[in-house]
Amino acid sequence: MDLRSQIAKLFKSGMGSDVTLRFVGREVKAHQWVLSASSEYFTKAFNGSFNASSESSTKVIELHDDDPDALNGLLAMMYGLDSHRVWWFRQNVFRTDDDYDRLSPEQKSTRYGLYLVDMYIAARKYLVQEAAARGQDALCHPTIQLGKPSVSHEVLKHIYITHPEAAFELRAAVVEQWVGCLKRHSKRPAEQTESAQKLIKEIPEFAVDALTALGA
């Protein structure tokens, strides 16, 4: 077994853990050296930037205001697991295969896109730059199907309305991908025009970004 596989196994087993992360009803046994190697946030936490009365002094850290599935995926990525991939999303976000399989292709793509946005936000918050970059690349991959109006509508609303500040830096890359999809699917102008008009009406900031991308 290579080193990467051994480190990944530690995430799944919690063997030799020396810190506990608690968030949204979950508890993850982790390792300070792994978290510090990936995250400036955790490096500062373990080096005492939290005050002496903080949970970090007892090796328990409470994390707040994160999507639990996305944060769990971010932690897994720190251990070398490809948690930004569809297979991870399917196996670790849904309780059973039936829960995933009963979704339509558009619903699957939408849920996956929202998960990637939330994981990107968590990566930026905890200063895991590599994870943020990989999450953005995955979000702009054709797998997300931003050309599908139902998918792009929910994903863009999540970026522009739900997380206008935390996901601000995603806007340019995602809109560029959306514009590319729009051009590739120009044979369906009525559907695309209706979708674009709806987005422009609901998200004025998107209109500015879309026009900029279309003019590029």
C-alpha angles and dihedrals in degrees: 000000000000124000095259091054091048092052091047089052089057090060092054096044103032088218112168093005118166102183135047122213117202123193136154095344094317131110124200124189108218144167124247094216093055094047093044092050091057106030133051088197093061092041089060091044093054093043091060105263086135112077121258094261092055123114088248089074089065091043091250117116123190113210119198142196097017130126102253097219092048093047091048088051091050091052090049090052089055086060092053099261119139094238092155090067126098093241092059092046091052096046099041106032099045123061095218139008088248091061089056099038095053090064119094118244090257092050091050092050092046094050091047091049092051090049091053092049091051092047090050089052092050091048091053092046093052093039097243097150098178092053091049091052094047091047092052091049090051092048091055093048117111088245088081091060096213086174088074106090094217091051098044092045095057096039094048092046088052090054101040103032109021096039107017095156104029093049097035095115091055093064101084096047095045095045090049089053091047092051090050090052090048091055094045091052096045090130088077098054097152094054093043094046092051091049092048092049091051092050092047091050094049098036114035091177089058090056091059093047093046093050090049091051093046091052094049 
